[in-house]
Amino acid sequence: MATTIRADAGITTLINVFSVEAENQQKLVELLKDGTESVFSKSPGWISTNLLSSKDGRRVVIYSQWRSSRDIEAFRQNPALGPYFARITALAKFEAFECDVPFVLHA
């Protein structure tokens, strides 16, 4: 299923915002891409993930869609993720939050 942003679509959106030194942005993007392809995408409830990198090289944003908050919580409990998250936190500081989509306007 491709990423489709719709208001009240009955899914949960997970946003992660990473702050990174510009010289490490591409390394972080590759790490996040690899994790998405090898782990996240195989997790129950995962729908899609999009990576966005800021033009100034200092931020990376993940926009992920999941079927529910329960699926996100189950994913976070995977013990195999500990070393992966340690590699991420060695490169960047980040915050994560779940969202609903209350409004969308398309051309």
N, C-alpha and C positions, 0 to 999 in steps of 0.2 A: 504494500500500500504506500503510495507517495504521500508526501506531506501536503495536506490540504488544510488551510486555516479557515475554519467556519465558526461562527458564534454558536455557543451552546451545542457543540458537536458531541458532548457526552464523553470526552476524553480529557486526560490531564496533560498539561504542558509543563515540562521541566526546563527551566532556564538555569544555565550555569554561566557566570561571568568570571573570567580569569584575567588577572592583571599579571603581566609578564614583562621582563626586559626585552626590548626590541630584538636583540640578537638571539633570543630564545623562542621567539614566536613560532617560527617554522618548525622547530623541534617539538614544541608543544602541540602544534597542529598535527604533526605526524603521529605523535603518541596518542592523541585523542582519536584520530582516524583509525589507527590500528586497534585501539580498544573497542571502538564502535563496531568495526568489522568482525573482530574475533570474539567479543564477549557480549556487548550490549545487544547487538542485533539477534543474538541467540537466546535472549532472556524472555520468559513468558510476559506477554503484555506490551512488549516494545512494538512501536509502529514505525517511527522514523527518527532520524537525527540529522541535523544540519549544523555545520560548523561555519562560523563567520569570523573573519580576522580583520581587525581594524587596520586602516591604511597607515596609521602612525606606528604600527608594530607593537603596541603596548597592551592590547586586549584581544581576547578570543572569547566568543560567545557560542554556547551550544544551545540550540533550540531542539528539544526532543519531545516527541509525542508518545504517550503511553495510554493504555486502555484505562488504567486506574491508579490512584495513589497507592493502593495495596501492592500493585505490581512494582512500583518504584521502590517501596520499602523492602519487598522481597529481594529485589535486585541488589539493594544496598547491603543486605545481610550476607551476600555471597562472600565466603572467606577468601576466595581466590583474588578478590579485588584489593585486599590490603597492600600487597607489594605494588600493584598498579597505581593506586592512589598515592602511595609514598613517592613514586617517580613523578607524578604530577605536582605534588606539593613541593618537591625539590626545585621545580621550575617556576611555579606561579602560586599566587594567593587567589582564592576563589570563594564565591558564595553561590549557593544554589537555592532556588525557590520554585514551588509549584504554582501554576497559574490556571485560571479558567479564561476563556476567551469570550468576553461579553459583547464585543462589537468588531465587525470587519466590514470594510468597504472595498470593493474591487472595481476596476475600470471595465 
